[in-house]
Amino acid sequence: MKKMLLFLICILLLSCESFVLVFPKKNEPPPHAKAHGRSKAFYFYPDEEIYYNPTENYWVIYQNDNWVIVKKQPKAIASIKTYVEINDDSGEPWLKHSSYKKNYPKGRLKKKKK
């Protein structure tokens, strides 16, 4: 009886066009849910409109009408100490650039020591 039931289940599964099980990683939210409490911290340099991810050590700059990820620190940032730390659930804060640009206009931040 058990073999017959197992056989029927196998036939049923094989007859389906697609059957996918997705298991979230341990302590991770499911793929359809927002990652509450798991936002990524970025530094936003409003005077140059550049983003930096200190955890993964990369920069995001606007170049030729596109946002570009670079590993090397941009020369424009070398002497700039004014930035604001932002947290973003998407991990891509530059997609909300107009909002950050409005909230943190150029020349309005006090210098911070890095």
C-alpha positions as CSV (number, residue, x, y, z in Angstrom):
1,M,0.0,0.0,0.0
2,K,2.8,2.4,0.9
3,K,4.6,1.7,-2.4
4,M,1.4,2.3,-4.3
5,L,0.9,5.7,-2.6
6,L,4.5,6.7,-3.2
7,F,4.2,5.6,-6.9
8,L,1.0,7.8,-7.3
9,I,2.7,10.8,-5.7
10,C,5.7,10.4,-8.0
11,I,3.4,10.2,-11.0
12,L,1.5,13.3,-9.9
13,L,4.7,15.3,-9.4
14,L,6.1,14.2,-12.7
15,S,2.9,15.1,-14.5
16,C,3.1,18.7,-13.3
17,E,4.7,21.1,-15.7
18,S,6.8,22.8,-13.0
19,F,7.2,22.2,-9.4
20,V,9.5,24.3,-7.4
21,L,10.1,24.5,-3.6
22,V,11.8,27.6,-2.3
23,F,13.1,27.5,1.2
24,P,14.3,30.8,2.7
25,K,17.8,30.9,4.2
26,K,17.9,30.5,7.9
27,N,16.9,33.7,9.7
28,E,16.1,35.4,6.4
29,P,12.7,36.7,5.4
30,P,10.8,34.9,2.6
31,P,11.5,36.2,-0.9
32,H,8.1,38.0,-1.1
33,A,8.6,39.9,2.1
34,K,10.5,43.1,2.7
35,A,13.7,42.6,4.7
36,H,12.6,44.6,7.8
37,G,15.5,45.1,10.1
38,R,18.0,44.1,7.4
39,S,18.6,47.4,5.7
40,K,22.0,48.2,4.3
41,A,23.9,51.2,5.5
42,F,25.3,53.6,2.9
43,Y,27.2,56.9,3.1
44,F,25.7,59.5,0.8
45,Y,28.0,62.4,-0.2
46,P,25.6,65.1,-1.2
47,D,28.2,67.6,-2.5
48,E,29.3,65.0,-5.1
49,E,26.1,62.9,-5.3
50,I,28.1,59.7,-4.6
51,Y,27.1,56.6,-2.5
52,Y,29.5,54.4,-0.6
53,N,28.7,51.0,0.9
54,P,31.1,50.6,3.9
55,T,30.2,46.9,4.5
56,E,31.0,45.7,0.9
57,N,33.5,48.5,0.1
58,Y,32.2,49.8,-3.1
59,W,31.2,53.2,-4.5
60,V,28.3,54.2,-6.7
61,I,28.7,57.1,-9.0
62,Y,26.6,58.7,-11.8
63,Q,28.4,58.5,-15.0
64,N,27.2,58.8,-18.6
65,D,23.5,58.8,-17.6
66,N,23.9,55.6,-15.5
67,W,24.7,54.6,-12.0
68,V,28.0,52.7,-12.0
69,I,29.5,50.6,-9.2
70,V,33.2,51.1,-8.8
71,K,35.7,49.5,-6.3
72,K,38.2,52.4,-6.3
73,Q,37.5,55.5,-4.3
74,P,36.6,58.4,-6.7
75,K,39.1,61.2,-6.7
76,A,36.4,63.7,-6.0
77,I,35.8,62.1,-2.6
78,A,39.4,62.1,-1.4
79,S,39.3,65.3,0.5
80,I,35.5,65.4,1.3
81,K,34.4,64.6,4.8
82,T,30.7,65.6,4.5
83,Y,28.4,62.6,4.2
84,V,25.2,61.3,5.7
85,E,24.6,57.7,6.7
86,I,21.4,56.3,5.2
87,N,19.8,53.0,5.6
88,D,18.0,51.4,2.7
89,D,16.0,48.2,2.5
90,S,16.5,47.7,-1.2
91,G,20.3,47.9,-1.0
92,E,20.2,50.4,-3.9
93,P,19.6,53.9,-2.5
94,W,20.6,55.6,-5.7
95,L,17.2,54.5,-7.1
96,K,15.7,57.0,-4.7
97,H,18.4,59.6,-5.5
98,S,15.9,62.5,-6.1
99,S,14.6,62.0,-2.5
100,Y,18.0,62.0,-0.9
101,K,19.1,64.9,-3.0
102,K,16.1,66.9,-1.8
103,N,16.6,65.9,1.8
104,Y,20.3,66.5,1.9
105,P,21.1,69.5,-0.5
106,K,24.7,70.4,-1.4
107,G,26.6,72.4,1.1
108,R,24.2,71.9,4.0
109,L,26.0,69.2,6.0
110,K,28.6,69.7,8.7
111,K,31.9,67.9,8.3
112,K,32.3,64.6,9.9
113,K,35.5,62.7,10.8
114,K,35.7,59.4,9.1
